């Protein structure tokens, strides 16, 4: 297994129902865990890159109706 992390900027903070949906599939689809930053504007996902591609992670988030604005590049995450 090769675990990678993706961070997304959110359009708006997540609602309780959206957090519940994330919790339902966080341990499936090769997604290991997620965390929301204290401001509620960024969502990070750790995933198994041997099972999923970054585009598939994004697709899962869209299906769960998570308001993703864009994927942040690694250098953007480090500067935050």
Phi and psi in radians as a Rosetta constraint file:
Dihedral C 1 N 2 CA 2 C 2 CIRCULARHARMONIC -2.176 0.35
Dihedral N 2 CA 2 C 2 N 3 CIRCULARHARMONIC 1.927 0.35
Dihedral C 2 N 3 CA 3 C 3 CIRCULARHARMONIC -1.633 0.35
Dihedral N 3 CA 3 C 3 N 4 CIRCULARHARMONIC 2.302 0.35
Dihedral C 3 N 4 CA 4 C 4 CIRCULARHARMONIC -2.190 0.35
Dihedral N 4 CA 4 C 4 N 5 CIRCULARHARMONIC 2.858 0.35
Dihedral C 4 N 5 CA 5 C 5 CIRCULARHARMONIC -2.179 0.35
Dihedral N 5 CA 5 C 5 N 6 CIRCULARHARMONIC 2.369 0.35
Dihedral C 5 N 6 CA 6 C 6 CIRCULARHARMONIC -2.025 0.35
Dihedral N 6 CA 6 C 6 N 7 CIRCULARHARMONIC 2.493 0.35
Dihedral C 6 N 7 CA 7 C 7 CIRCULARHARMONIC -2.158 0.35
Dihedral N 7 CA 7 C 7 N 8 CIRCULARHARMONIC 2.362 0.35
Dihedral C 7 N 8 CA 8 C 8 CIRCULARHARMONIC -2.101 0.35
Dihedral N 8 CA 8 C 8 N 9 CIRCULARHARMONIC 2.493 0.35
Dihedral C 8 N 9 CA 9 C 9 CIRCULARHARMONIC -1.518 0.35
Dihedral N 9 CA 9 C 9 N 10 CIRCULARHARMONIC 2.340 0.35
Dihedral C 9 N 10 CA 10 C 10 CIRCULARHARMONIC -1.686 0.35
Dihedral N 10 CA 10 C 10 N 11 CIRCULARHARMONIC 2.622 0.35
Dihedral C 10 N 11 CA 11 C 11 CIRCULARHARMONIC -1.202 0.35
Dihedral N 11 CA 11 C 11 N 12 CIRCULARHARMONIC -0.568 0.35
Dihedral C 11 N 12 CA 12 C 12 CIRCULARHARMONIC -2.778 0.35
Dihedral N 12 CA 12 C 12 N 13 CIRCULARHARMONIC 2.803 0.35
Dihedral C 12 N 13 CA 13 C 13 CIRCULARHARMONIC -1.026 0.35
Dihedral N 13 CA 13 C 13 N 14 CIRCULARHARMONIC 2.644 0.35
Dihedral C 13 N 14 CA 14 C 14 CIRCULARHARMONIC -1.313 0.35
Dihedral N 14 CA 14 C 14 N 15 CIRCULARHARMONIC 2.541 0.35
Dihedral C 14 N 15 CA 15 C 15 CIRCULARHARMONIC -1.558 0.35
Dihedral N 15 CA 15 C 15 N 16 CIRCULARHARMONIC 2.803 0.35
Dihedral C 15 N 16 CA 16 C 16 CIRCULARHARMONIC -0.921 0.35
Dihedral N 16 CA 16 C 16 N 17 CIRCULARHARMONIC -0.697 0.35
Dihedral C 16 N 17 CA 17 C 17 CIRCULARHARMONIC -1.118 0.35
Dihedral N 17 CA 17 C 17 N 18 CIRCULARHARMONIC -0.661 0.35
Dihedral C 17 N 18 CA 18 C 18 CIRCULARHARMONIC -1.195 0.35
Dihedral N 18 CA 18 C 18 N 19 CIRCULARHARMONIC -0.685 0.35
Dihedral C 18 N 19 CA 19 C 19 CIRCULARHARMONIC -1.104 0.35
Dihedral N 19 CA 19 C 19 N 20 CIRCULARHARMONIC -0.688 0.35
Dihedral C 19 N 20 CA 20 C 20 CIRCULARHARMONIC -1.077 0.35
Dihedral N 20 CA 20 C 20 N 21 CIRCULARHARMONIC -0.773 0.35
Dihedral C 20 N 21 CA 21 C 21 CIRCULARHARMONIC -1.065 0.35
Dihedral N 21 CA 21 C 21 N 22 CIRCULARHARMONIC -0.724 0.35
Dihedral C 21 N 22 CA 22 C 22 CIRCULARHARMONIC -1.059 0.35
Dihedral N 22 CA 22 C 22 N 23 CIRCULARHARMONIC -0.769 0.35
Dihedral C 22 N 23 CA 23 C 23 CIRCULARHARMONIC -1.076 0.35
Dihedral N 23 CA 23 C 23 N 24 CIRCULARHARMONIC -0.533 0.35
Dihedral C 23 N 24 CA 24 C 24 CIRCULARHARMONIC -1.186 0.35
Dihedral N 24 CA 24 C 24 N 25 CIRCULARHARMONIC -0.574 0.35
Dihedral C 24 N 25 CA 25 C 25 CIRCULARHARMONIC -2.028 0.35
Dihedral N 25 CA 25 C 25 N 26 CIRCULARHARMONIC 0.157 0.35
Dihedral C 25 N 26 CA 26 C 26 CIRCULARHARMONIC -1.071 0.35
Dihedral N 26 CA 26 C 26 N 27 CIRCULARHARMONIC -0.518 0.35
Dihedral C 26 N 27 CA 27 C 27 CIRCULARHARMONIC -1.819 0.35
Dihedral N 27 CA 27 C 27 N 28 CIRCULARHARMONIC 0.287 0.35
Dihedral C 27 N 28 CA 28 C 28 CIRCULARHARMONIC -2.131 0.35
Dihedral N 28 CA 28 C 28 N 29 CIRCULARHARMONIC 3.137 0.35
Dihedral C 28 N 29 CA 29 C 29 CIRCULARHARMONIC 1.009 0.35
Dihedral N 29 CA 29 C 29 N 30 CIRCULARHARMONIC 0.225 0.35
Dihedral C 29 N 30 CA 30 C 30 CIRCULARHARMONIC 1.469 0.35
Dihedral N 30 CA 30 C 30 N 31 CIRCULARHARMONIC 0.077 0.35
Dihedral C 30 N 31 CA 31 C 31 CIRCULARHARMONIC -1.493 0.35
Dihedral N 31 CA 31 C 31 N 32 CIRCULARHARMONIC 2.227 0.35
Dihedral C 31 N 32 CA 32 C 32 CIRCULARHARMONIC -1.584 0.35
Dihedral N 32 CA 32 C 32 N 33 CIRCULARHARMONIC -0.893 0.35
Dihedral C 32 N 33 CA 33 C 33 CIRCULARHARMONIC -2.819 0.35
Dihedral N 33 CA 33 C 33 N 34 CIRCULARHARMONIC 2.866 0.35
Dihedral C 33 N 34 CA 34 C 34 CIRCULARHARMONIC -2.373 0.35
Dihedral N 34 CA 34 C 34 N 35 CIRCULARHARMONIC 2.798 0.35
Dihedral C 34 N 35 CA 35 C 35 CIRCULARHARMONIC -2.605 0.35
Dihedral N 35 CA 35 C 35 N 36 CIRCULARHARMONIC 2.567 0.35
Dihedral C 35 N 36 CA 36 C 36 CIRCULARHARMONIC -1.903 0.35
Dihedral N 36 CA 36 C 36 N 37 CIRCULARHARMONIC 2.316 0.35
Dihedral C 36 N 37 CA 37 C 37 CIRCULARHARMONIC -1.211 0.35
Dihedral N 37 CA 37 C 37 N 38 CIRCULARHARMONIC 2.838 0.35
Dihedral C 37 N 38 CA 38 C 38 CIRCULARHARMONIC -0.997 0.35
Dihedral N 38 CA 38 C 38 N 39 CIRCULARHARMONIC -0.530 0.35
Dihedral C 38 N 39 CA 39 C 39 CIRCULARHARMONIC -1.310 0.35
Dihedral N 39 CA 39 C 39 N 40 CIRCULARHARMONIC -0.278 0.35
Dihedral C 39 N 40 CA 40 C 40 CIRCULARHARMONIC 1.349 0.35
Dihedral N 40 CA 40 C 40 N 41 CIRCULARHARMONIC 0.176 0.35
Dihedral C 40 N 41 CA 41 C 41 CIRCULARHARMONIC -1.822 0.35
Dihedral N 41 CA 41 C 41 N 42 CIRCULARHARMONIC -0.076 0.35
Dihedral C 41 N 42 CA 42 C 42 CIRCULARHARMONIC -2.351 0.35
Dihedral N 42 CA 42 C 42 N 43 CIRCULARHARMONIC 2.488 0.35
Dihedral C 42 N 43 CA 43 C 43 CIRCULARHARMONIC -2.217 0.35
Dihedral N 43 CA 43 C 43 N 44 CIRCULARHARMONIC 2.202 0.35
Dihedral C 43 N 44 CA 44 C 44 CIRCULARHARMONIC -1.977 0.35
Dihedral N 44 CA 44 C 44 N 45 CIRCULARHARMONIC 2.451 0.35
Dihedral C 44 N 45 CA 45 C 45 CIRCULARHARMONIC -2.211 0.35
Dihedral N 45 CA 45 C 45 N 46 CIRCULARHARMONIC 2.306 0.35
Dihedral C 45 N 46 CA 46 C 46 CIRCULARHARMONIC -1.745 0.35
Dihedral N 46 CA 46 C 46 N 47 CIRCULARHARMONIC 2.283 0.35
Dihedral C 46 N 47 CA 47 C 47 CIRCULARHARMONIC -2.464 0.35
Dihedral N 47 CA 47 C 47 N 48 CIRCULARHARMONIC 2.804 0.35
Dihedral C 47 N 48 CA 48 C 48 CIRCULARHARMONIC -1.510 0.35
Dihedral N 48 CA 48 C 48 N 49 CIRCULARHARMONIC 1.819 0.35
Dihedral C 48 N 49 CA 49 C 49 CIRCULARHARMONIC -1.210 0.35
Dihedral N 49 CA 49 C 49 N 50 CIRCULARHARMONIC -0.250 0.35
Dihedral C 49 N 50 CA 50 C 50 CIRCULARHARMONIC -1.371 0.35
Dihedral N 50 CA 50 C 50 N 51 CIRCULARHARMONIC -0.248 0.35
Dihedral C 50 N 51 CA 51 C 51 CIRCULARHARMONIC -1.946 0.35
Dihedral N 51 CA 51 C 51 N 52 CIRCULARHARMONIC -0.487 0.35
Dihedral C 51 N 52 CA 52 C 52 CIRCULARHARMONIC -2.303 0.35
Dihedral N 52 CA 52 C 52 N 53 CIRCULARHARMONIC 2.677 0.35
Dihedral C 52 N 53 CA 53 C 53 CIRCULARHARMONIC -1.779 0.35
Dihedral N 53 CA 53 C 53 N 54 CIRCULARHARMONIC 2.809 0.35
Dihedral C 53 N 54 CA 54 C 54 CIRCULARHARMONIC -1.006 0.35
Dihedral N 54 CA 54 C 54 N 55 CIRCULARHARMONIC -0.649 0.35
Dihedral C 54 N 55 CA 55 C 55 CIRCULARHARMONIC -1.139 0.35
Dihedral N 55 CA 55 C 55 N 56 CIRCULARHARMONIC -0.556 0.35
Dihedral C 55 N 56 CA 56 C 56 CIRCULARHARMONIC -1.246 0.35
Dihedral N 56 CA 56 C 56 N 57 CIRCULARHARMONIC -0.626 0.35
Dihedral C 56 N 57 CA 57 C 57 CIRCULARHARMONIC -1.075 0.35
Dihedral N 57 CA 57 C 57 N 58 CIRCULARHARMONIC -0.794 0.35
Dihedral C 57 N 58 CA 58 C 58 CIRCULARHARMONIC -1.051 0.35
Dihedral N 58 CA 58 C 58 N 59 CIRCULARHARMONIC -0.720 0.35
Dihedral C 58 N 59 CA 59 C 59 CIRCULARHARMONIC -1.090 0.35
Dihedral N 59 CA 59 C 59 N 60 CIRCULARHARMONIC -0.741 0.35
Dihedral C 59 N 60 CA 60 C 60 CIRCULARHARMONIC -1.055 0.35
Dihedral N 60 CA 60 C 60 N 61 CIRCULARHARMONIC -0.747 0.35
Dihedral C 60 N 61 CA 61 C 61 CIRCULARHARMONIC -1.123 0.35
Dihedral N 61 CA 61 C 61 N 62 CIRCULARHARMONIC -0.699 0.35
Dihedral C 61 N 62 CA 62 C 62 CIRCULARHARMONIC -1.117 0.35
Dihedral N 62 CA 62 C 62 N 63 CIRCULARHARMONIC -0.736 0.35
Dihedral C 62 N 63 CA 63 C 63 CIRCULARHARMONIC -1.087 0.35
Dihedral N 63 CA 63 C 63 N 64 CIRCULARHARMONIC -0.577 0.35
Dihedral C 63 N 64 CA 64 C 64 CIRCULARHARMONIC -1.446 0.35
Dihedral N 64 CA 64 C 64 N 65 CIRCULARHARMONIC 0.039 0.35
Dihedral C 64 N 65 CA 65 C 65 CIRCULARHARMONIC 1.070 0.35
Dihedral N 65 CA 65 C 65 N 66 CIRCULARHARMONIC 0.709 0.35
Dihedral C 65 N 66 CA 66 C 66 CIRCULARHARMONIC -1.489 0.35
Dihedral N 66 CA 66 C 66 N 67 CIRCULARHARMONIC 2.231 0.35
Dihedral C 66 N 67 CA 67 C 67 CIRCULARHARMONIC -1.353 0.35
Dihedral N 67 CA 67 C 67 N 68 CIRCULARHARMONIC 1.225 0.35
Dihedral C 67 N 68 CA 68 C 68 CIRCULARHARMONIC -1.371 0.35
Dihedral N 68 CA 68 C 68 N 69 CIRCULARHARMONIC 2.246 0.35
Dihedral C 68 N 69 CA 69 C 69 CIRCULARHARMONIC -1.525 0.35
Dihedral N 69 CA 69 C 69 N 70 CIRCULARHARMONIC -0.783 0.35
Dihedral C 69 N 70 CA 70 C 70 CIRCULARHARMONIC -2.967 0.35
Dihedral N 70 CA 70 C 70 N 71 CIRCULARHARMONIC 2.809 0.35
Dihedral C 70 N 71 CA 71 C 71 CIRCULARHARMONIC -1.481 0.35
Dihedral N 71 CA 71 C 71 N 72 CIRCULARHARMONIC 2.306 0.35
Dihedral C 71 N 72 CA 72 C 72 CIRCULARHARMONIC -1.493 0.35
Dihedral N 72 CA 72 C 72 N 73 CIRCULARHARMONIC 2.482 0.35
Dihedral C 72 N 73 CA 73 C 73 CIRCULARHARMONIC -1.342 0.35
Dihedral N 73 CA 73 C 73 N 74 CIRCULARHARMONIC 2.663 0.35
Dihedral C 73 N 74 CA 74 C 74 CIRCULARHARMONIC -0.918 0.35
Dihedral N 74 CA 74 C 74 N 75 CIRCULARHARMONIC -0.690 0.35
Dihedral C 74 N 75 CA 75 C 75 CIRCULARHARMONIC -1.190 0.35
Dihedral N 75 CA 75 C 75 N 76 CIRCULARHARMONIC -0.484 0.35
Dihedral C 75 N 76 CA 76 C 76 CIRCULARHARMONIC -1.233 0.35
Dihedral N 76 CA 76 C 76 N 77 CIRCULARHARMONIC -0.654 0.35
Dihedral C 76 N 77 CA 77 C 77 CIRCULARHARMONIC -1.179 0.35
Dihedral N 77 CA 77 C 77 N 78 CIRCULARHARMONIC -0.736 0.35
Dihedral C 77 N 78 CA 78 C 78 CIRCULARHARMONIC -1.129 0.35
Dihedral N 78 CA 78 C 78 N 79 CIRCULARHARMONIC -0.532 0.35
Dihedral C 78 N 79 CA 79 C 79 CIRCULARHARMONIC -1.451 0.35
Dihedral N 79 CA 79 C 79 N 80 CIRCULARHARMONIC -0.095 0.35
